[in-house]
């Protein structure tokens, strides 16, 4: 078997990042799908209903924090614009393994 590429998607339904190497754990690749975008009605947004999410690139910064288009996700205070809609970041602890700032 040959593995051509390894990709990680830190934010569900956003473009991800190509990795040179990764450790495969029981729960997947570290940093993969650690946060999700939610709408004002507390529903998870996906590319299926909000295709504009795919226009944003999510990565994991050197500090271990998810970043969207180079900007920190920053817990519950960051926002992004997708398809002309402001989307708050998820409530902390909204999903198992969700990113939670340490400070």
C-alpha positions in Angstrom: 0.0 0.0 0.0 1.2 3.5 -0.8 0.0 6.7 0.9 0.4 9.6 -1.4 -0.8 12.5 0.9 -1.9 13.2 4.4 -4.5 15.9 5.0 -5.8 17.3 8.3 -9.0 19.4 8.6 -9.0 21.3 11.9 -12.4 22.9 11.3 -15.2 20.7 10.0 -16.3 21.6 6.4 -13.3 24.0 5.7 -10.3 23.4 3.5 -7.5 21.7 5.5 -3.8 21.5 5.5 -1.4 19.0 3.9 1.0 17.3 6.4 4.4 15.9 5.8 3.9 13.3 8.5 1.3 12.4 11.1 0.7 9.9 13.9 -2.4 7.9 13.4 -4.1 7.4 16.8 -7.2 5.5 17.8 -9.2 8.8 17.6 -7.6 9.8 14.3 -4.9 12.4 13.5 -4.2 15.0 16.2 -5.8 18.3 15.4 -8.3 16.9 12.9 -11.8 18.3 13.2 -11.3 19.8 16.6 -13.8 22.7 16.1 -17.0 23.4 14.2 -18.7 26.5 13.0 -22.2 27.1 14.5 -25.0 29.5 13.4 -27.0 31.8 15.6 -29.6 29.1 16.2 -26.8 26.9 17.7 -26.7 24.5 14.7 -23.6 23.0 13.2 -22.8 24.5 9.8 -21.5 22.2 7.1 -20.4 22.7 3.5 -23.5 20.9 2.4 -25.7 23.8 3.5 -23.0 26.5 3.5 -20.6 25.9 0.6 -18.7 29.1 1.3 -17.1 27.4 4.3 -14.9 25.5 1.8 -13.4 28.9 0.8 -11.7 29.2 4.2 -8.5 27.3 5.0 -8.1 25.9 8.5 -4.7 25.0 10.0 -3.2 24.3 13.4 -0.8 27.1 14.5 2.6 26.5 16.1 0.9 27.1 19.4 -1.5 24.2 18.8 -4.5 26.5 18.3 -6.8 26.2 15.2 -6.5 29.1 12.7 -8.8 30.1 9.9 -7.3 31.9 7.0 -4.2 32.6 9.2 -6.2 34.1 12.1 -6.6 32.4 15.5 -10.0 30.7 16.1 -9.7 32.1 19.7 -12.3 30.1 21.5 -15.7 31.6 21.7 -14.8 35.1 20.6 -13.8 34.6 17.0 -16.1 35.1 14.0 -15.8 34.3 10.3 -17.9 35.3 7.4 -19.3 32.5 5.1 -21.8 33.2 2.4 -22.4 36.7 3.8 -23.4 35.3 7.2 -21.5 35.9 10.5 -20.8 32.6 12.2 -19.8 32.5 15.9 -17.3 29.9 16.8 -18.7 26.9 18.8 -19.5 27.1 22.5 -16.5 25.6 24.4 -17.0 21.9 25.0 -19.7 21.7 22.3 -18.1 18.7 20.7 -16.0 15.9 22.1 -12.4 17.0 21.7 -13.3 20.6 20.8 -10.5 23.1 21.1 -10.6 25.0 24.4 -8.0 27.7 25.1 -5.7 27.1 28.0 -5.5 30.7 29.1 
